[in-house]
Amino acid sequence: MADTILVPLELPDPEPLSPVLIEDLSSLDVVVLGHYGLPEQTPASSARDQFGDAARATLDDVADDFADAGASVRTRLVFGKDRAAAIRQVATEEGCAAELDPAPTEGIGRILVPLPDVAEFDRLPTFIEILSEDSTQRITLFHVVEGDESREHGESVVAETRERLVEAGFDAASLDTLVVEGEEHDEEILRVAADYDAVVMYEPESRLGDRVFGTLADRIADETDDPVIVVDRDY
């Protein structure tokens, strides 16, 4: 059974998905979530009555693109005020192992993989491989050393992950490692991600600023134009 990935789109006028991403994700089960944001005083039921048909048609068009590429695909439509809550709920209900934060791309030559302070593995290789193409030249395993963590520990995190990826069949020559020390974890990731074409990362812990500034994945996609796959750490 293929892993399931959630592809959230903001309605009524979602950004078009890159054909490259549609093709890359075609081996997965895909859930296309349409979130229709509503003003505070607008009841979801009346919005669904007024805009539901057009919203479903938009989702069906995107689903058809995935189906044409060979993906198993289904759609979900949510009218509401809290996009993040809708994503969490649908991801849980659909058993999604990862979420795509889409951004425009014409090809993926370099993939950045920010790693947490523990060398987790699980389904990480699956989603790195999904984005790897014939044109992919480098996959960089990246870790930010912060707080009381030692640089030696950070080096061990990336080294262990690299070894396990090689054991899983990745070409050792394509795997780089990078460790930096910094007090601003997210800013370091954003700075480095600007030199890459895509990012695969574990879901970071929720922070108070996410509701104001967006999640780290949102910021990467918005500020660097890199598509981001966020892997659920519960799997």
FENQUIJO-V639819 format. One record per pair of residues at least 24 apart in sequence whose C-alpha atoms are under 10 Angstrom apart, sorted by the first residue. I is the first residue (numbers start at 1). J is the second residue. Records with the same first field share a line. If there is no record, write none. Layout:
I=J, J
This chain:
1=28, 29
2=27, 28, 29, 30, 72
3=27, 28, 29, 30, 95, 96, 97, 98, 123, 126, 127
4=28, 29, 30, 31, 72, 73, 91, 94, 95, 96, 97, 98, 99
5=29, 30, 31, 32, 73, 91, 94, 95, 96, 97, 98, 99, 100, 127, 229, 230, 231, 232
6=30, 31, 32, 33, 74, 75, 76, 87, 88, 90, 91, 94, 95, 96, 97, 98, 99, 100, 101, 229, 230
7=31, 32, 33, 34, 75, 87, 91, 96, 98, 99, 100, 101, 102, 229
8=32, 33, 34, 35, 75, 76, 77, 83, 84, 86, 87, 90, 91, 99, 100, 101, 102
9=33, 34, 35, 36, 58, 59, 62, 77, 83, 87, 100, 101, 102
10=34, 35, 36, 37, 83
11=35, 36, 37, 54, 55, 58, 59, 77, 78, 79
12=36, 37, 51, 52, 54, 55, 56, 58, 59
13=55, 58
14=58, 59, 62
15=102, 103, 104
16=62, 102, 103, 104
17=62, 65, 102, 103, 104, 105
18=102, 103, 104, 105, 106, 107, 227
19=65, 66, 69, 104, 105, 106, 107
20=104, 105, 106, 107, 108, 131, 133
21=66, 100, 102, 103, 104, 105, 106, 107, 108, 130, 131, 227
22=62, 63, 65, 66, 67, 68, 69, 70, 71
23=65, 66, 68, 69, 70, 71, 130, 131
24=66, 69, 71, 127, 129, 130, 131, 132, 133
25=66, 69, 70, 71, 72, 100, 127, 130, 131
26=65, 66, 67, 68, 69, 70, 71, 72, 73, 130
27=66, 69, 70, 71, 72, 130
28=66, 70, 71, 72, 73, 127, 130
29=66, 70, 71, 72, 73, 74, 96
30=63, 66, 67, 71, 72, 73, 74, 75, 94, 96, 99
31=63, 66, 72, 73, 74, 75, 76, 90, 91, 94, 95, 96, 99
32=59, 60, 62, 63, 66, 73, 74, 75, 76, 77, 90, 100
33=59, 74, 75, 76, 77, 78, 86, 87, 90, 91
34=58, 59, 75, 76, 77, 78, 79, 83, 86, 87
35=76, 77, 78, 79, 80, 81, 82, 83, 84, 86, 87
36=77, 78, 79, 80, 81, 82, 83
37=78, 79, 80, 81, 82, 83
38=79, 80, 81, 82, 83
39=80, 81
40=80, 81
41=81
42=79, 80, 81
43=79, 80, 81
44=78, 79, 80, 81
45=79, 80
46=79
47=79, 80
48=77, 78, 79, 80
51=79
52=77, 78, 79
55=79
82=211
83=211
84=210, 211, 214, 215
91=232
95=235
96=231, 232, 235
97=123, 124, 127, 230, 231, 232, 233, 234, 235
98=123, 124, 127, 200, 201, 202, 203, 229, 230, 231, 232, 233, 235
99=203, 217, 228, 229, 230, 231, 232
100=200, 217, 221, 227, 228, 229, 230, 231
101=199, 217, 218, 219, 220, 221, 222, 226, 227, 228, 229, 230
102=198, 217, 218, 221, 222, 225, 226, 227, 228, 229
103=197, 198, 218, 220, 221, 222, 223, 224, 225, 226, 227, 228
104=197, 221, 225, 226, 227
105=197, 198, 225, 226, 227
106=197
107=131, 132, 133, 134, 135, 136, 197, 198
108=132, 133, 134, 135, 136, 137, 138, 196, 197, 198, 199, 226, 227
109=133, 134, 135, 136, 137, 138, 139, 196, 197, 198
110=135, 136, 137, 138, 139, 140, 174, 193, 195, 196, 197, 198, 199
111=136, 137, 138, 139, 140, 141, 175, 193, 195, 196, 197, 198, 199, 200, 226, 227, 228
112=138, 139, 140, 141, 142, 176, 177, 178, 189, 192, 193, 194, 195, 196, 197, 198, 199, 200, 201, 226, 228
113=139, 140, 141, 142, 143, 158, 177, 178, 189, 193, 198, 199, 200, 201, 202, 228, 229
114=140, 141, 142, 143, 144, 158, 178, 179, 189, 192, 193, 199, 200, 201, 202
115=141, 142, 143, 144, 154, 157, 158, 161, 179, 200, 201, 202, 204
116=142, 143, 144, 145, 154, 157, 158, 201, 202, 203, 204
117=143, 144, 145, 146, 149, 153, 154, 156, 157, 158
118=153, 154, 156, 157, 158, 160, 161
119=154, 156, 157, 158, 159, 160, 161, 162, 164
120=157, 160, 161, 202, 233
121=160, 161, 164, 165, 202, 233, 235
122=231, 232, 233, 234, 235
123=202, 231, 232, 233, 235
124=161, 165, 200, 201, 202, 229, 230, 231, 232, 233
125=161, 164, 165, 168, 169, 170, 200
126=168, 231
127=200, 201, 229, 230, 231
128=165, 170, 198, 199, 200, 201, 229
129=170
130=229
131=198, 199, 200, 227, 228, 229
132=198
136=174, 197
137=173, 174, 175
138=171, 173, 174, 175, 176, 196
139=170, 171, 172, 173, 174, 175, 176, 177, 196, 198, 199, 200
140=174, 175, 176, 177, 178, 196, 199
141=175, 176, 177, 178, 179, 200, 201
142=176, 177, 178, 179, 180, 189, 192, 193, 201
143=177, 178, 179, 180, 181, 185, 188, 189
144=178, 179, 180, 181, 182, 183, 184, 185, 186, 188, 189
145=179, 180, 181, 182, 183, 184, 185
146=180, 181, 182, 183, 184, 185
147=181, 182, 183, 185
149=181
150=181
151=179, 180, 181
152=179
154=178, 179, 180, 181
155=179, 180
186=215, 216, 217, 219, 220
187=216, 219, 220
189=216, 220
190=216, 217, 219, 220, 221, 223, 224
191=220, 223, 224
192=224
193=220, 221, 223, 224, 225, 226
194=220, 221, 223, 224, 225, 226
195=224, 226
196=224, 225, 226, 227
197=224, 225, 226, 227, 228
198=224, 225, 226, 227, 228, 229
199=226, 227, 228, 229, 230
200=227, 228, 229, 230, 231
201=228, 229, 230, 231, 232, 233
202=229, 230, 231, 232, 233, 234
203=229, 230, 231, 232, 233, 234
204=230, 231, 232, 233
205=233
